[in-house]
Amino acid sequence: FPPEFTAIPAKPLFFDIASNYINYPSNLSQRAGRKQDGSG
Amino acid sequence: MATQESSNNETIITQLFGDVERLVNQEEYSKALRSIDKILQLNPTDNDSLYCKVITYVRLEKYQNALDLINKKFSNEDQLIFEKAYCLYRLNRLKEVTELLSKYHSKGNHDFGTRHLEAQVSYKLEEYDNALKVYYGLIQESNKNDDNNNILTNFNAVKAAALFSGNNINISKNY
């Protein structure tokens, strides 16, 4: 004691960037009866 | 009478879409699903509503439900290809994703979502050369202000994985 330090494999970060491109239809706010104002 | 009823339905559907929009902005996806189903009760073929339902299932991580709905209601080859491929990816049906995407890309489509997905699938399948190639292209095209840092993170993860696996790729030469 204390235990010895040992090397472990580090898994690098990897993001699911594709999920950013899963989006609701762009005309959703139109269907909700609102004029397109770009904030939707 | 019939026209009055249908215009009445239109009003209700518009209100329900308003609810859907508000609820998804609040990330209340289960509640949004209920409003979407109300729209579909009034008009089962409302395409926007079906589209919303697919996306809501994805947000709820119900990928099999999303996939079933796409296959049932968007059977036309060119509809919701990316969404379909993404669901297959999350269900770990990677071979099918590869087939779907290579067909899609061979038709001259080059949107960011499907290319990111291709790179992610390649990474999972340990096809590091292809992942590096796709990311390299995405980095060249991306603006500095969008998710360039995230792309670089993934790019470096692929490089690390490739080196760790003992692949003899010409990283420094090509990229």
Backbone of each chain as ProteinMPNN parsed JSONL, in Angstrom:
{"seq_chain_A": "FPPEFTAIPAKPLFFDIASNYINYPSNLSQRAGRKQDGSG", "coords_chain_A": {"N_chain_A": [[0.837, -1.199, 0.0], [0.529, 2.303, -0.733], [-1.444, 1.26, -3.69], [0.249, 0.505, -6.759], [0.661, 2.797, -9.465], [-0.902, 2.183, -12.559], [-0.881, 1.838, -16.122], [-3.707, 2.584, -18.079], [-5.782, 1.976, -20.94], [-6.802, 4.882, -22.648], [-9.839, 6.097, -23.691], [-10.54, 8.103, -26.355], [-12.461, 11.159, -26.532], [-15.482, 11.17, -28.373], [-17.781, 12.582, -30.418], [-21.329, 12.508, -31.055], [-22.001, 13.914, -33.64], [-23.671, 13.862, -35.804], [-26.206, 13.761, -34.758], [-26.899, 16.37, -34.328], [-28.034, 17.149, -36.638], [-30.497, 16.099, -36.815], [-33.549, 17.265, -37.049], [-36.639, 19.053, -36.39], [-39.315, 19.51, -38.805], [-38.891, 22.302, -40.974], [-41.051, 23.891, -41.43], [-42.616, 23.943, -39.213], [-43.39, 26.066, -37.484], [-44.872, 27.573, -39.214], [-47.024, 25.861, -39.669], [-48.074, 26.025, -37.19], [-49.374, 28.324, -37.356], [-47.994, 30.664, -37.346], [-46.317, 33.51, -38.682], [-43.382, 33.166, -40.642], [-40.585, 33.947, -38.892], [-38.023, 33.503, -38.468], [-37.126, 32.905, -35.959], [-37.887, 30.542, -35.071]], "CA_chain_A": [[0.0, 0.0, 0.0], [-0.579, 2.415, -1.692], [-1.246, 0.475, -4.913], [1.053, 1.149, -7.791], [-0.041, 3.35, -10.638], [-0.745, 1.392, -13.777], [-1.423, 2.487, -17.315], [-4.921, 2.018, -18.661], [-6.053, 2.618, -22.229], [-7.735, 6.001, -22.572], [-10.679, 6.195, -24.87], [-10.716, 9.532, -26.631], [-13.821, 11.665, -26.737], [-16.011, 11.077, -29.743], [-19.132, 13.141, -30.334], [-22.365, 12.147, -32.037], [-22.306, 15.19, -34.303], [-24.796, 13.648, -36.727], [-27.482, 14.011, -34.065], [-27.23, 17.799, -34.462], [-28.737, 17.369, -37.899], [-31.861, 15.572, -36.678], [-34.334, 18.435, -36.658], [-38.053, 19.114, -36.758], [-39.507, 20.153, -40.111], [-38.679, 23.751, -40.878], [-42.325, 24.613, -41.528], [-43.421, 23.697, -38.01], [-44.012, 27.281, -36.952], [-45.93, 27.938, -40.167], [-48.183, 25.019, -39.398], [-48.62, 26.51, -35.929], [-50.106, 29.545, -37.649], [-47.182, 31.865, -37.174], [-45.518, 33.945, -39.829], [-41.982, 32.79, -40.466], [-39.819, 35.102, -38.433], [-36.628, 33.112, -38.323], [-36.742, 32.611, -34.58], [-38.429, 29.246, -34.721]], "C_chain_A": [[0.875, 1.253, 0.0], [-0.338, 1.6, -2.945], [-0.422, 1.246, -5.938], [0.173, 1.736, -8.889], [0.181, 2.429, -11.841], [-1.384, 2.136, -14.947], [-2.71, 1.794, -17.741], [-5.159, 2.692, -20.015], [-7.083, 3.737, -22.069], [-8.554, 6.053, -23.851], [-10.926, 7.665, -25.171], [-12.186, 9.902, -26.776], [-14.233, 11.507, -28.196], [-17.477, 11.508, -29.702], [-20.062, 12.574, -31.398], [-22.824, 13.441, -32.717], [-23.509, 15.044, -35.237], [-26.124, 13.982, -36.061], [-27.89, 15.477, -34.135], [-28.073, 18.079, -35.704], [-30.124, 16.714, -37.922], [-32.736, 16.709, -36.164], [-35.79, 18.321, -37.093], [-38.21, 19.812, -38.107], [-39.487, 21.672, -39.98], [-39.991, 24.529, -40.958], [-43.206, 24.427, -40.289], [-44.115, 24.961, -37.506], [-45.078, 27.828, -37.911], [-47.196, 27.15, -39.894], [-48.849, 25.433, -38.085], [-49.3, 27.867, -36.104], [-49.314, 30.82, -37.478], [-46.475, 32.198, -38.478], [-44.076, 33.537, -39.565], [-41.18, 34.02, -40.071], [-38.366, 34.733, -38.14], [-36.21, 32.779, -36.901], [-37.157, 31.208, -34.176], [-37.368, 28.169, -34.72]], "O_chain_A": [[1.895, 1.263, 0.689], [0.805, 1.27, -3.262], [-0.413, 2.477, -5.963], [-0.907, 1.229, -9.189], [1.291, 1.966, -12.1], [-2.295, 2.946, -14.777], [-2.788, 0.565, -17.76], [-4.78, 3.846, -20.211], [-8.115, 3.549, -21.425], [-8.009, 6.052, -24.955], [-11.461, 8.392, -24.334], [-13.031, 9.066, -27.098], [-13.434, 11.689, -29.115], [-18.303, 10.881, -29.04], [-19.634, 12.21, -32.494], [-23.885, 13.983, -32.41], [-24.271, 15.992, -35.432], [-27.059, 14.432, -36.723], [-29.071, 15.804, -34.019], [-28.736, 19.111, -35.802], [-30.83, 16.771, -38.928], [-32.672, 17.071, -34.99], [-36.125, 17.596, -38.03], [-37.357, 20.604, -38.51], [-39.995, 22.242, -39.014], [-40.035, 25.703, -40.592], [-44.4, 24.722, -40.321], [-45.291, 24.927, -37.144], [-46.05, 28.456, -37.49], [-48.299, 27.698, -39.889], [-50.046, 25.216, -37.895], [-49.744, 28.481, -35.134], [-49.872, 31.917, -37.464], [-46.094, 31.324, -39.256], [-43.606, 33.557, -38.428], [-41.105, 34.999, -40.813], [-37.59, 35.544, -37.633], [-35.06, 32.41, -36.664], [-36.828, 30.738, -33.086], [-37.667, 27.007, -34.442]]}, "seq_chain_B": "MATQESSNNETIITQLFGDVERLVNQEEYSKALRSIDKILQLNPTDNDSLYCKVITYVRLEKYQNALDLINKKFSNEDQLIFEKAYCLYRLNRLKEVTELLSKYHSKGNHDFGTRHLEAQVSYKLEEYDNALKVYYGLIQESNKNDDNNNILTNFNAVKAAALFSGNNINISKNY", "coords_chain_B": {"N_chain_B": [[-72.153, 21.915, -43.854], [-70.283, 19.833, -43.685], [-68.031, 21.163, -44.676], [-67.792, 23.118, -42.804], [-67.133, 21.653, -40.591], [-64.665, 20.642, -41.385], [-63.137, 22.938, -41.623], [-63.165, 23.717, -39.061], [-61.703, 21.624, -37.94], [-59.247, 22.222, -39.109], [-58.554, 24.539, -37.721], [-58.249, 23.513, -35.142], [-56.147, 21.774, -35.591], [-54.1, 23.556, -36.258], [-53.826, 24.852, -33.808], [-52.943, 22.697, -32.3], [-50.486, 22.145, -33.514], [-49.195, 24.409, -32.676], [-49.022, 23.82, -29.954], [-47.302, 21.621, -30.145], [-44.98, 22.811, -31.156], [-44.287, 24.552, -29.044], [-43.927, 22.7, -26.953], [-41.812, 21.075, -27.868], [-39.801, 22.932, -27.911], [-39.532, 23.278, -25.228], [-38.47, 20.912, -24.619], [-40.199, 18.896, -23.884], [-40.876, 16.106, -24.672], [-42.502, 13.789, -24.476], [-45.008, 14.822, -23.936], [-45.335, 16.336, -26.228], [-45.584, 14.326, -28.069], [-48.123, 13.358, -27.494], [-49.74, 15.49, -28.347], [-49.126, 15.448, -31.044], [-50.2, 12.991, -31.758], [-52.88, 13.585, -31.42], [-53.291, 15.336, -33.545], [-52.92, 13.533, -35.607], [-55.077, 11.897, -35.24], [-57.121, 13.485, -36.147], [-56.291, 13.988, -38.734], [-54.965, 11.556, -40.343], [-53.089, 11.432, -42.378], [-51.442, 13.589, -42.324], [-48.531, 14.892, -43.273], [-46.494, 16.524, -42.191], [-46.971, 16.263, -39.527], [-46.502, 13.549, -39.15], [-43.805, 13.497, -39.742], [-42.877, 15.095, -37.612], [-43.467, 13.316, -35.598], [-41.685, 11.219, -36.025], [-39.223, 12.547, -35.493], [-39.636, 13.197, -32.835], [-39.776, 10.685, -31.624], [-37.089, 9.97, -32.007], [-35.854, 11.889, -30.382], [-36.757, 10.955, -27.974], [-35.307, 8.743, -27.802], [-36.38, 6.453, -28.845], [-35.683, 4.53, -31.01], [-36.372, 2.309, -32.549], [-39.142, 2.564, -32.792], [-39.243, 4.958, -34.232], [-38.003, 4.155, -36.592], [-39.772, 2.144, -37.494], [-41.995, 3.714, -38.034], [-41.049, 5.373, -40.085], [-40.569, 3.454, -42.068], [-43.143, 2.613, -42.528], [-44.673, 4.871, -43.209], [-43.139, 6.554, -44.747], [-42.251, 5.372, -47.14], [-41.355, 5.914, -49.617], [-38.444, 6.108, -51.546], [-36.735, 8.351, -51.344], [-37.336, 9.734, -49.08], [-36.747, 10.989, -45.844], [-34.216, 9.793, -45.538], [-31.831, 10.316, -44.149], [-32.724, 10.416, -41.475], [-33.682, 7.824, -41.211], [-31.301, 6.378, -41.582], [-29.899, 7.28, -39.385], [-31.364, 6.225, -37.239], [-30.97, 3.476, -37.69], [-28.255, 3.424, -37.237], [-28.157, 4.031, -34.486], [-29.368, 1.776, -33.58], [-27.466, 0.028, -34.013], [-27.238, -1.263, -36.443], [-25.161, -1.429, -38.524], [-24.157, -2.203, -41.037], [-26.366, -1.924, -42.703], [-26.731, 0.823, -42.569], [-24.433, 1.712, -43.864], [-24.886, 0.752, -46.467], [-27.234, 2.134, -47.162], [-26.382, 4.801, -47.005], [-24.278, 4.918, -48.846], [-25.572, 4.502, -51.192], [-27.213, 6.741, -51.196], [-25.33, 8.839, -51.22], [-24.094, 8.304, -53.61], [-25.855, 9.239, -55.402], [-25.299, 11.839, -55.66], [-25.807, 13.404, -53.478], [-24.676, 15.427, -50.832], [-24.929, 16.205, -48.126], [-24.323, 17.6, -44.826], [-25.191, 16.162, -42.53], [-25.547, 13.405, -43.282], [-22.974, 12.804, -44.079], [-21.49, 13.149, -41.757], [-22.624, 11.069, -40.357], [-21.769, 8.902, -41.877], [-19.024, 9.015, -41.351], [-19.031, 8.499, -38.601], [-20.088, 5.933, -38.514], [-18.104, 4.578, -39.917], [-16.014, 4.86, -38.126], [-16.962, 3.332, -35.974], [-17.004, 0.857, -37.203], [-14.395, 0.441, -37.416], [-13.176, 1.29, -39.69], [-10.97, 3.167, -40.352], [-9.554, 4.694, -42.229], [-11.468, 5.589, -44.068], [-13.124, 7.086, -42.374], [-11.357, 9.128, -41.622], [-10.962, 10.348, -44.077], [-13.524, 11.355, -44.689], [-13.959, 13.109, -42.522], [-11.854, 14.859, -42.953], [-12.647, 16.137, -45.299], [-14.974, 17.389, -44.322], [-13.918, 19.15, -42.456], [-12.48, 20.871, -44.101], [-14.584, 22.176, -45.348], [-16.088, 23.317, -43.351], [-17.36, 26.121, -41.471], [-15.556, 28.391, -39.412], [-17.032, 29.095, -37.237], [-19.021, 27.229, -36.645], [-19.537, 23.822, -35.604], [-16.77, 23.19, -35.636], [-14.759, 22.587, -33.77], [-15.77, 20.329, -32.517], [-15.714, 18.599, -34.667], [-12.97, 18.392, -35.082], [-12.274, 17.155, -32.711], [-13.445, 14.611, -33.049], [-12.072, 13.828, -35.332], [-9.474, 13.622, -34.35], [-9.887, 11.598, -32.503], [-10.356, 9.457, -34.176], [-7.891, 9.27, -35.45], [-6.292, 8.596, -33.24], [-7.416, 6.144, -32.556], [-6.85, 4.702, -34.842], [-4.056, 4.625, -34.828], [-3.675, 3.309, -32.408], [-4.725, 0.846, -32.958], [-2.808, -0.138, -34.507], [-2.792, 0.334, -37.143], [-1.324, 1.093, -40.232], [-1.365, 3.87, -41.304], [-1.009, 6.674, -43.44], [-1.012, 9.17, -41.876], [0.287, 11.65, -41.253], [1.169, 12.39, -43.703], [-1.061, 12.632, -45.421], [-3.075, 14.018, -44.027]], "CA_chain_B": [[-71.859, 21.265, -42.571], [-69.01, 19.121, -43.787], [-66.944, 22.121, -44.825], [-67.611, 23.808, -41.524], [-66.428, 20.749, -39.703], [-63.266, 20.503, -41.77], [-62.411, 24.165, -41.289], [-63.015, 23.631, -37.614], [-60.555, 20.743, -37.718], [-58.027, 22.945, -39.464], [-58.239, 25.435, -36.602], [-57.744, 22.705, -34.033], [-54.821, 21.257, -35.968], [-53.157, 24.663, -36.125], [-53.56, 25.025, -32.368], [-52.14, 21.563, -31.831], [-49.108, 22.378, -33.973], [-48.657, 25.411, -31.754], [-48.629, 23.085, -28.74], [-46.125, 20.797, -30.461], [-43.818, 23.694, -31.253], [-43.934, 25.013, -27.697], [-43.463, 21.583, -26.131], [-40.469, 20.614, -28.265], [-38.848, 23.953, -27.446], [-39.323, 23.026, -23.793], [-37.959, 19.544, -24.536], [-41.229, 18.034, -23.279], [-41.163, 15.308, -25.86], [-43.631, 12.877, -24.272], [-46.225, 15.619, -24.1], [-45.425, 16.685, -27.646], [-46.067, 13.125, -28.765], [-49.58, 13.29, -27.317], [-50.349, 16.485, -29.238], [-48.955, 14.96, -32.417], [-51.195, 11.924, -31.972], [-54.193, 14.225, -31.585], [-53.349, 15.809, -34.933], [-53.047, 12.371, -36.504], [-56.456, 11.403, -35.133], [-57.949, 14.335, -37.007], [-55.836, 13.81, -40.108], [-53.924, 10.516, -40.264], [-52.079, 11.529, -43.438], [-50.714, 14.869, -42.226], [-47.123, 14.533, -43.414], [-45.652, 17.27, -41.251], [-47.189, 15.677, -38.214], [-45.786, 12.271, -39.141], [-42.398, 13.875, -39.661], [-42.647, 15.491, -36.215], [-43.528, 12.135, -34.742], [-40.394, 10.533, -36.195], [-38.179, 13.283, -34.777], [-39.911, 13.098, -31.402], [-39.302, 9.354, -31.209], [-35.625, 10.012, -31.918], [-35.523, 12.653, -29.176], [-37.067, 10.094, -26.832], [-34.43, 7.588, -27.975], [-37.152, 5.271, -29.257], [-35.226, 4.456, -32.401], [-37.115, 1.293, -33.286], [-40.434, 3.175, -33.124], [-39.009, 5.926, -35.301], [-37.705, 3.396, -37.809], [-41.021, 1.518, -37.947], [-42.855, 4.759, -38.602], [-40.475, 5.772, -41.377], [-40.793, 2.38, -43.046], [-44.569, 2.488, -42.806], [-45.29, 6.085, -43.75], [-42.239, 7.262, -45.668], [-41.615, 4.265, -47.857], [-40.72, 6.484, -50.808], [-36.992, 5.956, -51.372], [-35.967, 9.56, -51.063], [-37.835, 10.459, -47.908], [-36.183, 10.769, -44.515], [-33.082, 8.87, -45.625], [-30.893, 10.589, -43.049], [-33.341, 10.005, -40.223], [-33.695, 6.366, -41.213], [-29.935, 5.906, -41.382], [-29.506, 7.589, -38.007], [-32.006, 5.225, -36.367], [-30.249, 2.213, -37.876], [-26.971, 3.609, -36.554], [-28.35, 3.905, -33.037], [-29.753, 0.389, -33.326], [-26.256, -0.743, -34.298], [-27.352, -2.017, -37.702], [-24.216, -0.568, -39.234], [-24.057, -2.586, -42.45], [-27.497, -1.317, -43.406], [-26.463, 2.253, -42.683], [-23.431, 1.892, -44.911], [-25.537, 0.551, -47.776], [-28.173, 3.233, -47.397], [-25.666, 6.06, -47.222], [-23.466, 4.929, -50.067], [-26.55, 4.695, -52.259], [-27.636, 8.139, -51.135], [-24.224, 9.71, -51.634], [-23.77, 8.06, -55.023], [-26.796, 10.018, -56.207], [-24.852, 13.223, -55.705], [-26.156, 14.144, -52.253], [-23.487, 15.615, -49.993], [-25.226, 17.074, -46.99], [-23.44, 17.399, -43.675], [-25.684, 15.14, -41.607], [-25.261, 12.035, -43.722], [-21.519, 12.598, -44.112], [-21.087, 12.9, -40.367], [-23.054, 9.721, -39.999], [-20.861, 7.974, -42.551], [-17.76, 9.004, -40.606], [-19.248, 7.85, -37.299], [-20.236, 4.499, -38.763], [-16.778, 4.075, -40.273], [-15.255, 4.79, -36.864], [-17.451, 2.173, -35.219], [-16.625, -0.355, -37.933], [-12.931, 0.47, -37.438], [-12.69, 1.65, -41.03], [-10.453, 4.484, -39.976], [-9.156, 5.472, -43.404], [-12.633, 6.288, -44.618], [-13.548, 8.094, -41.399], [-10.43, 10.26, -41.734], [-11.21, 11.013, -45.349], [-14.772, 12.115, -44.595], [-13.746, 14.231, -41.6], [-10.97, 15.829, -43.589], [-13.502, 16.928, -46.182], [-15.886, 18.224, -43.525], [-13.134, 20.23, -41.85], [-12.185, 21.84, -45.161], [-15.777, 22.928, -45.729], [-16.844, 23.893, -42.235], [-17.017, 27.471, -41.043], [-14.873, 28.41, -38.118], [-17.93, 29.363, -36.112], [-19.896, 26.131, -36.217], [-18.971, 22.824, -34.7], [-15.456, 22.792, -36.091], [-14.02, 21.975, -32.673], [-16.26, 18.97, -32.341], [-15.22, 17.777, -35.773], [-11.556, 18.121, -34.809], [-12.233, 16.159, -31.635], [-13.705, 13.298, -33.636], [-10.968, 13.556, -36.249], [-8.346, 13.162, -33.548], [-10.242, 10.307, -31.916], [-10.147, 8.445, -35.222], [-6.436, 9.109, -35.603], [-5.786, 7.861, -32.077], [-7.877, 4.756, -32.654], [-6.127, 4.069, -35.942], [-2.692, 4.36, -34.364], [-3.742, 2.333, -31.323], [-5.013, -0.464, -33.556], [-1.635, -0.554, -35.249], [-2.941, 0.598, -38.575], [-0.19, 1.828, -40.774], [-1.912, 4.844, -42.238], [-0.135, 7.825, -43.658], [-1.718, 10.313, -41.327], [0.997, 12.922, -41.36], [1.327, 12.701, -45.108], [-2.307, 13.035, -46.083], [-3.949, 14.925, -43.277]], "C_chain_B": [[-70.497, 20.588, -42.6], [-67.841, 20.098, -43.893], [-66.693, 22.85, -43.513], [-66.809, 22.941, -40.561], [-64.944, 20.679, -40.076], [-62.482, 21.785, -41.481], [-62.215, 24.273, -39.781], [-61.815, 22.76, -37.245], [-59.246, 21.45, -38.019], [-57.583, 23.859, -38.323], [-57.632, 24.653, -35.44], [-56.328, 22.201, -34.339], [-53.757, 22.345, -35.842], [-52.795, 24.901, -34.654], [-52.661, 23.916, -31.842], [-50.688, 21.672, -32.295], [-48.428, 23.437, -33.108], [-48.189, 24.761, -30.461], [-47.346, 22.29, -28.983], [-44.877, 21.67, -30.476], [-43.34, 24.139, -29.871], [-43.32, 23.872, -26.879], [-42.079, 21.092, -26.556], [-39.42, 21.659, -27.89], [-38.549, 23.797, -25.966], [-38.74, 21.639, -23.529], [-38.907, 18.611, -23.789], [-41.731, 17.069, -24.352], [-42.328, 14.319, -25.678], [-44.956, 13.604, -24.453], [-46.427, 16.008, -25.56], [-46.0, 15.524, -28.447], [-47.587, 13.016, -28.656], [-50.294, 14.282, -28.234], [-50.252, 16.045, -30.697], [-49.991, 13.882, -32.715], [-52.606, 12.485, -32.114], [-54.356, 14.76, -33.006], [-53.619, 14.626, -35.867], [-54.418, 11.707, -36.383], [-57.377, 12.196, -36.052], [-57.577, 14.165, -38.476], [-54.663, 12.837, -40.153], [-52.845, 10.644, -41.334], [-51.326, 12.853, -43.401], [-49.204, 14.594, -42.166], [-46.207, 15.248, -42.426], [-45.757, 16.674, -39.855], [-46.462, 14.339, -38.085], [-44.28, 12.498, -39.025], [-42.034, 14.255, -38.217], [-42.615, 14.28, -35.291], [-42.223, 11.338, -34.812], [-39.316, 11.221, -35.359], [-38.377, 13.167, -33.263], [-39.5, 11.734, -30.858], [-37.776, 9.338, -31.067], [-35.206, 10.747, -30.65], [-35.762, 11.83, -27.901], [-36.225, 8.814, -26.835], [-35.201, 6.299, -28.253], [-36.891, 5.036, -30.75], [-35.986, 3.415, -33.216], [-38.491, 1.831, -33.697], [-40.292, 4.147, -34.289], [-38.807, 5.21, -36.631], [-38.969, 2.745, -38.379], [-41.922, 2.533, -38.637], [-42.342, 5.22, -39.97], [-40.788, 4.709, -42.433], [-42.262, 2.28, -43.46], [-45.107, 3.689, -43.581], [-44.414, 6.859, -44.733], [-41.479, 6.238, -46.501], [-40.974, 4.729, -49.162], [-39.201, 6.582, -50.584], [-36.258, 7.211, -50.89], [-36.401, 10.301, -49.81], [-37.12, 10.029, -46.638], [-35.037, 9.746, -44.501], [-32.14, 9.061, -44.432], [-31.456, 10.11, -41.713], [-33.362, 8.478, -40.1], [-32.301, 5.813, -40.903], [-29.49, 6.147, -39.939], [-30.102, 6.576, -37.029], [-31.293, 3.883, -36.467], [-28.899, 2.258, -37.17], [-27.124, 3.411, -35.051], [-28.782, 2.499, -32.639], [-28.611, -0.58, -33.656], [-26.365, -1.639, -35.529], [-26.479, -1.318, -38.753], [-24.077, -0.911, -40.714], [-25.165, -1.927, -43.268], [-27.312, 0.19, -43.582], [-25.498, 2.51, -43.833], [-24.053, 1.771, -46.299], [-26.424, 1.739, -48.137], [-27.432, 4.519, -47.761], [-24.865, 6.049, -48.513], [-24.377, 5.077, -51.285], [-26.959, 6.164, -52.352], [-26.542, 9.077, -51.655], [-23.885, 9.514, -53.112], [-24.726, 8.795, -55.956], [-26.43, 11.504, -56.222], [-25.269, 14.052, -54.497], [-24.926, 14.236, -51.354], [-23.793, 16.467, -48.776], [-24.431, 16.657, -45.749], [-23.882, 16.247, -42.785], [-25.289, 13.733, -42.03], [-23.758, 11.77, -43.793], [-20.965, 12.398, -42.705], [-21.436, 11.481, -39.95], [-22.135, 8.676, -40.633], [-19.544, 7.865, -41.776], [-17.917, 8.261, -39.277], [-19.395, 6.336, -37.454], [-18.879, 3.881, -39.094], [-15.913, 3.906, -39.025], [-15.659, 3.548, -36.076], [-17.03, 0.856, -35.869], [-15.106, -0.497, -38.04], [-12.384, 0.648, -38.854], [-12.145, 3.078, -40.96], [-10.059, 5.338, -41.177], [-10.332, 6.267, -43.961], [-13.118, 7.381, -43.671], [-12.67, 9.342, -41.515], [-10.694, 11.062, -43.004], [-12.455, 11.908, -45.262], [-14.592, 13.321, -43.673], [-12.852, 15.309, -42.215], [-11.768, 16.752, -44.512], [-14.404, 17.876, -45.408], [-15.147, 19.398, -42.895], [-12.826, 21.307, -42.892], [-13.385, 22.747, -45.438], [-16.428, 23.684, -44.58], [-16.41, 25.331, -41.97], [-16.362, 27.407, -39.677], [-15.863, 28.506, -36.96], [-18.809, 28.173, -35.725], [-19.103, 25.04, -35.513], [-17.615, 22.294, -35.171], [-14.646, 22.095, -34.992], [-14.463, 20.543, -32.423], [-15.761, 18.051, -33.453], [-13.753, 17.413, -35.537], [-11.4, 17.08, -33.703], [-12.421, 14.759, -32.2], [-12.563, 12.863, -34.562], [-9.773, 12.989, -35.478], [-8.619, 11.824, -32.867], [-10.019, 9.183, -32.928], [-8.663, 8.191, -35.419], [-5.866, 8.266, -34.466], [-6.168, 6.388, -32.167], [-7.095, 4.007, -33.734], [-4.707, 3.698, -35.507], [-2.687, 3.263, -33.313], [-3.956, 0.928, -31.879], [-3.839, -0.972, -34.375], [-1.758, -0.383, -36.742], [-1.769, 1.433, -39.073], [-0.679, 2.853, -41.786], [-0.996, 6.053, -42.308], [-0.791, 9.108, -43.166], [-0.988, 11.619, -41.619], [1.111, 13.363, -42.82], [0.055, 13.307, -45.703], [-3.095, 14.097, -45.322], [-3.144, 15.777, -42.301]], "O_chain_B": [[-69.679, 20.737, -41.691], [-66.793, 19.895, -43.28], [-65.556, 23.157, -43.155], [-65.941, 23.417, -39.829], [-64.076, 20.66, -39.203], [-61.302, 21.728, -41.135], [-61.236, 24.841, -39.298], [-61.023, 23.102, -36.367], [-58.263, 21.306, -37.292], [-56.398, 23.944, -38.001], [-56.642, 25.069, -34.838], [-55.445, 22.2, -33.481], [-52.648, 22.086, -35.375], [-51.634, 25.118, -34.305], [-51.746, 24.152, -31.052], [-49.768, 21.33, -31.552], [-47.228, 23.36, -32.845], [-47.125, 25.083, -29.933], [-46.434, 22.279, -28.156], [-43.852, 21.321, -29.89], [-42.147, 24.105, -29.571], [-42.313, 24.063, -26.196], [-41.262, 20.732, -25.708], [-38.279, 21.311, -27.587], [-37.46, 24.135, -25.5], [-38.54, 21.24, -22.382], [-38.474, 17.656, -23.144], [-42.843, 17.195, -24.864], [-43.058, 14.048, -26.631], [-45.898, 13.075, -25.043], [-47.551, 16.009, -26.063], [-46.79, 15.712, -29.371], [-48.257, 12.627, -29.612], [-51.323, 13.959, -28.827], [-51.18, 16.245, -31.481], [-50.586, 13.862, -33.792], [-53.431, 11.929, -32.839], [-55.43, 14.65, -33.598], [-54.434, 14.71, -36.786], [-54.869, 11.034, -37.31], [-58.296, 11.644, -36.656], [-58.442, 14.194, -39.352], [-53.508, 13.24, -40.017], [-51.787, 10.027, -41.212], [-50.638, 13.196, -44.363], [-48.679, 14.13, -41.154], [-45.267, 14.658, -41.892], [-44.78, 16.592, -39.111], [-45.881, 14.035, -37.043], [-43.581, 11.785, -38.305], [-41.026, 13.801, -37.676], [-41.842, 14.226, -34.334], [-41.724, 10.848, -33.799], [-38.587, 10.568, -34.612], [-37.412, 13.054, -32.507], [-38.945, 11.636, -29.763], [-37.24, 8.76, -30.121], [-34.318, 10.295, -29.927], [-35.067, 11.988, -26.898], [-36.4, 7.931, -25.996], [-34.738, 5.203, -27.939], [-37.733, 5.297, -31.609], [-36.221, 3.597, -34.41], [-38.949, 1.586, -34.813], [-41.108, 4.159, -35.21], [-39.362, 5.603, -37.657], [-39.209, 2.786, -39.586], [-42.526, 2.256, -39.674], [-43.126, 5.429, -40.895], [-41.214, 5.025, -43.544], [-42.58, 1.912, -44.591], [-45.907, 3.531, -44.503], [-44.904, 7.719, -45.465], [-40.249, 6.235, -46.559], [-40.149, 4.023, -49.741], [-38.747, 7.079, -49.554], [-35.292, 7.133, -50.13], [-35.886, 11.379, -49.513], [-36.917, 8.838, -46.398], [-34.912, 8.944, -43.575], [-31.714, 8.097, -43.795], [-30.755, 9.478, -40.922], [-33.097, 7.921, -39.035], [-32.14, 4.91, -40.082], [-28.792, 5.322, -39.348], [-29.426, 6.124, -36.104], [-31.041, 3.229, -35.455], [-28.454, 1.27, -36.585], [-26.329, 2.714, -34.42], [-28.586, 2.082, -31.497], [-28.754, -1.801, -33.591], [-25.668, -2.648, -35.638], [-26.966, -0.717, -39.71], [-23.901, -0.023, -41.548], [-24.935, -1.437, -44.374], [-27.687, 0.758, -44.608], [-25.71, 3.397, -44.66], [-23.784, 2.579, -47.188], [-26.374, 2.269, -49.246], [-27.805, 5.226, -48.697], [-24.782, 7.066, -49.2], [-24.003, 5.695, -52.282], [-27.038, 6.741, -53.437], [-26.812, 9.992, -52.433], [-23.443, 10.446, -53.783], [-24.45, 8.957, -57.144], [-27.182, 12.326, -56.746], [-25.101, 15.271, -54.495], [-24.224, 13.247, -51.142], [-23.014, 17.353, -48.424], [-23.943, 15.532, -45.642], [-23.059, 15.449, -42.336], [-24.759, 12.962, -41.23], [-23.317, 10.638, -43.589], [-20.075, 11.574, -42.493], [-20.661, 10.792, -39.287], [-21.772, 7.688, -39.994], [-19.019, 6.771, -41.572], [-17.043, 7.49, -38.88], [-18.895, 5.562, -36.638], [-18.546, 2.798, -38.613], [-15.177, 2.928, -38.894], [-14.809, 2.81, -35.578], [-16.741, -0.126, -35.186], [-14.597, -1.426, -38.666], [-11.276, 0.212, -39.168], [-12.757, 4.037, -41.432], [-10.211, 6.56, -41.152], [-10.212, 7.45, -44.281], [-13.481, 8.473, -44.109], [-13.169, 10.467, -41.507], [-10.654, 12.293, -43.001], [-12.441, 13.058, -45.701], [-15.021, 14.426, -44.004], [-13.068, 16.505, -42.02], [-11.591, 17.97, -44.509], [-14.578, 19.032, -45.794], [-15.68, 20.505, -42.81], [-12.902, 22.501, -42.604], [-13.225, 23.934, -45.725], [-17.23, 24.59, -44.807], [-15.263, 25.71, -42.209], [-16.593, 26.483, -38.897], [-15.579, 28.062, -35.847], [-19.293, 28.11, -34.595], [-18.085, 25.331, -34.883], [-17.352, 21.093, -35.109], [-13.933, 21.128, -35.259], [-13.648, 19.66, -32.154], [-15.43, 16.889, -33.22], [-13.343, 16.274, -35.763], [-10.508, 16.233, -33.754], [-11.668, 13.838, -31.883], [-12.151, 11.703, -34.572], [-9.15, 12.014, -35.896], [-7.71, 11.017, -32.676], [-9.552, 8.099, -32.578], [-8.227, 7.046, -35.54], [-5.071, 7.352, -34.686], [-5.358, 5.503, -31.893], [-6.73, 2.844, -33.566], [-4.226, 2.599, -35.784], [-1.816, 2.394, -33.313], [-3.437, -0.051, -31.344], [-3.863, -2.095, -34.879], [-0.939, -0.885, -37.511], [-1.303, 2.354, -38.402], [-0.435, 2.717, -42.984], [-0.306, 6.394, -41.348], [-1.085, 10.012, -43.947], [-1.564, 12.565, -42.157], [1.144, 14.556, -43.122], [0.084, 14.333, -46.382], [-3.71, 14.974, -45.929], [-3.715, 16.599, -41.584]]}, "name": "protein", "num_of_chains": 2, "seq": "FPPEFTAIPAKPLFFDIASNYINYPSNLSQRAGRKQDGSGMATQESSNNETIITQLFGDVERLVNQEEYSKALRSIDKILQLNPTDNDSLYCKVITYVRLEKYQNALDLINKKFSNEDQLIFEKAYCLYRLNRLKEVTELLSKYHSKGNHDFGTRHLEAQVSYKLEEYDNALKVYYGLIQESNKNDDNNNILTNFNAVKAAALFSGNNINISKNY"}
